[in-house]
């Protein structure tokens, strides 16, 4: 050991209420050792990590890790009360020994009399570290067994209370289950209904902030008698809330849904806030391409970013022109091709914003589509379910292969194998049954309302989301007809398919296109969008 060493005192505690190895006791013992005549050292700093597991790599501990990475040249000895205060993992301990040896440092356990600068000290330290690792494994095994028992009972295993729920007594025995919180269960229902009505997550968060509704964490803090932190709602918070399986009453553990031995999901709430179908709709909405239908931030106009230029295909954006005259200032709003400023479009489309908005409103309200009944999809995308079934089948095949290879021949392992086999087989059967039901279910259900009724209730942002969601094309042409600035063609996209699939089309009504001021073809029929684009280019070339 070096003379007059610089000592780094290392303190660790897994649970701060553990009095036997309290931080004060660890600190006093290390300080007493450093001050002893045979050491005569100076404590240059303390690395105190509380509520930190002994299984965590010392390099990754908040305080000790910072000393090892950034201040390694400021101390000679790492002093701990006992070896297990440094780590409970043999591998981590061996890595710490190697780290110290490469830098000329040593480790001392002040109550166990172990000085790592001596060969005997190194040997005893390795033995003690091995026993500490075994103790850690025992602790973890007990905790996992307790958690598994609670999982099988469908009672809460701990953690942050899920949004919209409160603890209630488990009618089936010990532990707690989840019941609806009267205030925030209602708020979650409001959020879900708004998502269904094409509100973006950003707009929902903005509305909640404007209404000064506390976030869930602040609400819980207030209920516990603590001061709210004033955290704001964000769009990511909204998405996380409505896509959390717990909102539909599904039990989750480490982010995964928990299933019983028959492969059925375990429920943590007897009266979930969302139905399983609603939860699946939210997942589809925010984790598939459908999320693109709703802008992250609100636009200033109804058709900005959705109407397109008939010549170059670029989106139209909303713009404003201000004119100063003797009578004051006048403002004119219009849509213009995004390539207008760059000059890359030979004939950029322009349209007065009020005119184009009114035209689209009139067409939707009065056309054949407007009078058609609204059908909602009743089935979810079964692609992810098919992928899950394939993954479970693969796991089952690997399990059976391991069994044949003799990997479950040990004592007690065969029972474990058959339990896993039963669970996976049950899950395969459940997924196949659900797929059969969904594949044979009707795709749409009549809501009893018309598209014109639904459209009339939407604001500009919701109308824009509706247009994108149903792949409606609004194409604007310039100078397509003599004496007229604007021509517009609207294709109704998915709405045409929905109407036809449910046999609700009427004779003589066009559910595919609706045009304003576009020229007919040579046969007197409506020209395709591609033909209108070519016509626009021909007229431009003749100028």
N, C-alpha and C positions, 0 to 999 in steps of 0.2 A: 504493500500500500504506500502511496506517495505521502510525503510529509505535508502537514497542514493542508489537507485536501479541500477542494471546493465541492460541496455536497448539494446535490439536487434531491430534495425530499419529495417522494412520490406517494400520493394518497389516493386510494380508490375505495369506493363503497357502492355496492349494487343497489341497496335500499337505504335511504338516509335515516330511517328509524332504527337501524341495527346498532344498538348501543355497544355491543361487544367490541366492535372495531370502528367506533365512531371517529370522525375526522380529528377531533381534539386529541383522542388517545393516540392515534397514529402520529400526529404532529409532535406531541410531547415526547414520545419514545424516540423518534428520529432526532429531535433537537437534543435530548439528553445524551444520546450516543455520540452525536457530533461534538458535543462540548466535553466529553470525557477526556482525561489526560492522555490516554494512549492513542486517541485519534487527533484531538486538537484541530478539528476542522471548522469550516465556516459554511453555514447553509446559505447558498447564494440564491435560492429560489424554491418555490413549491409548485408542483404539478398536481393539482387537486381535481380529480374527476369523480363527481358524485352521480349516483344513479346510472352507473356505467357497468355493464356486465364484464365479468372476468374472462369471458370468451372472446372479447373484442381485441383485435390486434393492437398492441400498445402504440404502434405508429399511427393508428387511426383514432386514438383517443383525443378528445378536444384539447386538453391542456398538455398532457405528456407528449402527444404527437408533435405539438408546436415546438416544445423544447428540443426534442430529438432532431427535428428538421431544421430549425432556424437558430438554435442557440447551443449547438453541440460543443462549441469551443469554450463555453463558459462554465463547465463543471467537469470534475474528475470522477465522482462517485455517484451512482444512483442508489439511494438508500430507501428501503421499504420496511414496514413493520414486519411483514411476512412475505414469502415468495408469492403467495396467491394474491397479494395486493398489486403485484406487477402484472401477472397473467395466470390464468388457469389452463392454458393450452401448452403442451410440451413443445409443439412446433414453434409457437410464438416465442417461448422461452429460449429455445435453441437459436432462433433468429436474433434475439436480443443479445445473447452471449456473443454470437459472431459479430454483431454490430459493435459491441463494446470492445472486443479484442482488436478489431480493425482500426479503432480510434484511440486505443490506449486507456480505456476506461474500465471500471469494474462495478459489480453489483453487490450490495451488502444487505442482508436481512438482519435487522438489528435485534430481534427477539429470538431468532432461531440460531444465532451465532454463526451465520454462514457468510464467509468472505470469499467472493468469487475470484479474488486474486491468488488463491491457493488451490492446488489440485484437489485436496480433500473437500474444500468448499464447493468446487464445481460438481463433484460427484454427488454430494448430499443435495445440492440444489436441484440436480436433474431428477433425483428420486422423489423429492418433495413435489416438484412440478408435475410428475406423473400421477402422484396421488391426488393433487389438486384437480387435474383434468378428469380423473375418475369421479371425483366429487361433483364436478360441474355436470358431467353426463348424467349422474344420478338425479341431480336437481332438475335438469331439463326433462328427463324421462318422467318424473313425477308430475311436472307441469303439463307435459303433453298428454299424459294419461288422464289428468283432471279435465283438460280442455276437450279431449275426445269424448269423455263421458257427458259433458255438458252439450257438446255438438249432437250426440245421439239422442239426447233428451229434447233438443230443440229449444234450449234456453240460452240466454245471452252470455257470451264468454268474456265480455269486457270490451273496452274501447270507447270511442266517442259515440254518443247517442245519435242514431241516424236521423236525418231531417224529417220533421213532422211527427216524431214518435216520442212516447214517454214510457218509463218502465211500469209494468203491471205484474202482479203476482202470477206465477205459473199455476194454473188450476190443476195441472197434473202432478204437482209435487214441488220440490225445491227449485230455487233459482227464479230468475225474472224473464218475462217475455216482453214483447213490445205492444203497446196500445197507442191509439191515435192521440196526439196532442191536440186539444180542441182548437187552438188558435192557428198553429202552423200546419196542421193537416189540411185545414181550409185553404191556407196560402198555397200549399203544394197543389191542391186541386185547381186553384186559380191559374197557377203557372202552367199546368198540363193543358188546361182548356185554351189558354192563350197560344201555346205552341200549336195545338190543333187548328187554331184560327189563323195560322201563318204569321204569328208574331215571331220576330227573330229573338235569339237569346240576348242580344245586345239591347234591343228595345225593352224587353222585360226587365233586365237589370237596371236600365235607365229609369224606367217607371217606378221601380221599387225604391231607388235612391231618391227620386223626386218626392215620393210619398214618405220618405224617412222611415221606411220599414227596417227594423234591425235585422242584420244577418242572423243565421241560425246560431253561430257561436256567441254573438253578442246577446241574443235572446237567452241562451242557456246561462251565460254569465250573470245576467240580470236576475234570472230566477234563483240563482245560487247566492244572491245578495252581493255580487261583485259589480264593479264598475264596467260598463260597456266600453269597448275600445274604439267604437265608431268605424269599424271596417265596412268598406263599400261593397255592394253587389257588383259582380263582373259576369260577362257572358260565359266564361269558363265555369263559374260557380253554378250557373243555371243548368248548363249541360251536365255537369257532374251530378247534380241533384236528381234530374229526371232520368238519367241512365243508370243510376245505382240500383242493383237488383233488390236491395232492401226496401226500396220504395214500393215494390210490389209484394213485399212480405217474404221474399226468398232469403234463406239463411246463407250468409257468406262467411268464409274463413280464409284470411290472407288473400282476399280478392276473388276467390273462387266460390261458386255456389256449392253448397253441401247437399249430398244426396243420401237417402237411406239405403238399406241393403237391397231394395227392389229397384233402385235407380231413380226413384222419384225425389224431387227437390224437397228438402226439409223447410218448413215454414216457421219463421220466427214471430210472425204476427197473425193472430186469428182473424183480424179485420184489416187487411192491407189498405193503404190509401189509394194505390193504383191497382188496376187489374193487370194480370200477366199480359194480356193483349195490348193494353195501353203502354206498358213498359217496353214491349217489343217494338211498338210503333215509334217510341222515343229513341230507341237504340238505332233503328233504321234511319230515322230522321237525321240524327247527328253523327252517325258513323258510316254512312254510305254517300253516294253521289247526290242523294236527295237534299243533303245539307246545303248544296250549292244554290238551291232554289231561293234561299233567304239570305240577303246580304248581312254581313257582320255588322255594318253600320247603316243607319237610315240614309236614304237618298233624298235630295231636295225635290224630286219629281217622280211621276208615276212610271214613265217609260224610259228614263235615263238608264242606259246599260242593258236594256232588253230590246228596244227597237233597233233595227239595223239599216245600213245603207244598201240600196238595191244594186249598186254598181260594184263597190269594193267589198261589201260584206262586213265592214267595221261597225261597231256599236255606235249609236247616237248618244251624245251627252247633252245635258241641259246647260244652256248658257244664257247670259243676260247682256243686253245692250242698253246703255244709258245715253239719252240724248238731252242736251241742254238747249232750250229755246226760250223765247220771250215769255211764254206762259209758265215756265218753270222747268222741272226735270221730269222726263217720261222714261219709263223702263219697259223694255220689250223682252219677253222670255221666248226662247226658241230651242229646238233640238237641232243639233248639227253633227254631221259625220266626224268621227274622231280624227280622220285623216285630212280634215279641212285645213288645219294649220300647217301640216307638213307638206301639203301639195302632192301627196302620193296617190290621191284619188282623182281620176279625170273628171268626174261629175259628182262631187260630194252632195249628199242629200241634206236638205234643210226643211224644217217644218215649224210653223208657229206652235208653241207648246200648248196653248189653250185649245187651238184647233185640233191637234192630234189627240190630246187627252179626251176631248169631247167626242171625237169621231170614234175612238175605241170604245168609250162608254156606251155610245149609241148603238154600235154594232153588237156588242155583247148583250145589251139589254133588249134589243128588238129583233135580232136575227134568230134563225132556227136553233142555234146553240143556246141562246138565252131562254127560249121556251122549253128546252129539254130538261128532264129531271136530273138532279144531281145523284150520281152513284158513287159510293165510297167503296174502296177496296176492303174486302173482308179477310183476305189471306195475306200473310207476311211473306217476305222473300225466304224461300225454303233452301236457298243455296247454302247459307251458313249452317243450317241444320244438317244438310247432307254432308258438309265438310266435317262437322262434329261427329256424325255417325261413322265416317271413314276413319277418323282419328281413334275413336273408341274401339272399332274393329281391329285396327292396327295394334293397339295396346293389348287387346285380348289375345291376338295371335302371338305377340312377343312373349306374353305371360305363359301361354301354353308351350311355346318353344323352350322357354327356360325350364319349365317343369320336366319336359321330356329329356332335356340335357342334364337333369339331376341337380339343378341349382336350388331345389327345395327339399333336399333329402335330409337336412339337418333336423335336430330335435325341435319340435314345435313349428317348423317351417311349413309343413304340409297343411296344417290348419290355416295358416296365414294365406297360403296359396288358394285354397278353396273359398275362403272369404272374399278375396279379391276377385276370383273368377266369378263368383255369384253376383257381386256388385256390378262388374263390367257386363256380364251377360244380361242382367236386368236392365241396365242402361241401354244396351243395344235394342232390346225388345221395346222399351219405352219410346226411343227415338223413331224406330220403324213404325210403331203405332201412330205416333204424332204425324209423321210424314204421310202416312196413308190417309189420315183424316184431313190434313191440310191440302193434299193433292186433289182430293175429291170434293172439297168445299167450294161453294160458289165464289167467284172472284169479286163480285160486286153486290151491294145491297142498296135498294132505293131509299133515299133519305126523306122523300116526300116533298122536297123543295126543288125549285128550278134554279138554273145558273144565274138568271137575271136577279132573283131574290138574294142569292148569296153574294153576288157581285155588288149589289147596292149597299150592302152592309160593310164593305171593306173600305179602308182608307187607302191612300196611294201606295204605301209600303206593302200592304197586304195584297193589293192588286198586282203589283210587280212580282211578288213572290208567287202568286197564283199563275201568272203568265209563264214564269220560268219552270214552275213545278209541272205544268201540263204541256211544256214544250211548244207553246204558242209562238208563232213567228209573226212579227209586225215589221214589214219591209216597206221602206219609204224610197220613192223615186223622185227625181227632179227633172222637170221639162220633158216628161214622157208624152204629154199631150199638148198640142198647140194651144197657147193662151192660158195655160194652167201651170202653176208652180209645183204643186204637190200631187203625187199619186201614191196610193197606199194599198197594199195587199196583205191580208191577214189569213194565215193558215192556222187552224184550230188544234193541230197536233193530237195529243192524247184524247182530247174531248171527243173528237170524231170517232176514235176507236171505241171509247166507252159507250157512246150512244148506239153505235152499230152493233156492238157485241150484245147489248141488252135489248136489241130489236125495238128501239124507240124512235127510229127515224120516220119522218113523214114524207109522203110523195111530194116532189117538187121543191123540197127544201135542201139547200146545199150545206152540209155539215162540215165540209172540208175547207172552203174558202169563202171570204167575203172581201170584196174590193171596193175601192173608191177611186173613180176617175182613171181607171186603167183601160187601154184599148182592147177590144176583142181580137181574137185571132182570125185568120182567113176563113175559117169554118164557122165563125160567129161564136165560138166557145171561149171560155176564159183561158187566157194564155198562162202557161206555167211560169214560175218565178225565173227559171233559167232563160226562158224565151223573152220575158220582160227585160231582163238584164242585157241580153244581146240587142234588143230593140233600142234600149237607151244608148248603148255604145254606137250603134249605127247612126242614130240621130245626132250624136255628138260629132261623129266623123264627117257628117254632111254639112256641118256649120261652116 
